Amino acid sequence: MQRQSFLAREDPLDALCHHFNVRPTPHHGGIIGTTFDMQVIRDAHMPTHVLAATQPDQSPASPPLMLPIDATLFARGFPIELNIPPTPPGTIAPIPRTVGDSQALVVNLPVVQISVPHVSSLPLLLLYGLGLEIETNLLAWSLLPVNVVEEFPNAAAMALILSRNRDDRFERIYRHNQGIWKNILAMGLHDTRILELVQTAWNVTAEARRIRQRSRQ
């Protein structure tokens, strides 16, 4: 049965959490513990772990981004090995529990720390690397403006149109696409179709920057 897509109407972090029936739950800084509570939307398919994602150039005081995953899906999607501590015999999968007077549902997840080149693009990469989202058009539109994607496969035309974006928007696209490509280089990705799509988007973005630089000389 095909999974429901959430990326069409939610940002990547919300969509990733939605697939695992949890809410985006911020880490409030300080020591990263061995487990972390995430708020539960409904008692259904739960994540097995939560990634505490950081990047090398962030401030030590900046909290990690907490990203739910399924360890089996991660192993299928990415060749990088996570530093997951072995579970004692008889350990059961995470189960939601109620807490406080509000009886809110939370799930306590083992934490796996990971450092990547670009944290903010990691939720989008996880959505496709874990196989939670499969629609490639949604991925393309998450990387490039629609009017740029419409010119595919004419890479030269794509780069030219992208180069005409406002400075602030272009820099945002450039940083994001550079970041997700660096994440793939660091983590690997088994799905060559997704890898090639992101590589194309990055190549177009890099060429658009060269066009912009030449026009200012």
Phi, psi and omega in degrees: 000131181287138179290150173289141177268134175249346186293336181295335185232002181226157175287165188302321180295313179298318181296317179300312179296320182299320179300331180258009175062033175233164177262149172304123185236111184287148169273136187265018176090175181086204184292136176272113183284182180276342175224163183210134178273129172245142179288137185260133175282311177207154183279087180218217181301120184253154171292160176265333183212171172230130175279133170259095191265130175228169174231152190301329187267008180276158179297140177302336180279347182287134180286157176287160172269125185265118188235118180289144176217166166251122187298325179293315178296323179297315181296327177288327188269331187230136178285341180296140179266126176280151179274070182269120179295144179298144179266139179298150176305139179087359179293134180261162179295154180304134181236132178299151176220160178267146180224150173069179181294332182283349183056035178291144179274133173224158175234133181266120188242142172295139182265135173239117180278140180215139175247127181232162180297328188214101186293318191293338177267356182296321178303319180296317179297320179296321180305317183271325178294326178276353181078017180284326174241141183232348184284112186288333177298320178297321177294314180301317181289339176281344182257325186223152175300152184302319182292340174281314180299326182298339180275354179301136013262017180281090186297325180296317178293322178300313181295320181297315180294318179297324183296343184271001179291157176304153184304313184294320180291319180297316181296325177295315178296317182299311182298319181295312184288324174296319182295315182291327177292318177297323177298318179296318178298324182281323187260337189079167178200123183285331183280100184294332179296315179290318179303313182293325178296314180294321179297318178298315180299319179292318179299318178297317181295317179295320178293323177299321177295319178297321177298316180296319181293320179295324183291344183259000180277000000 
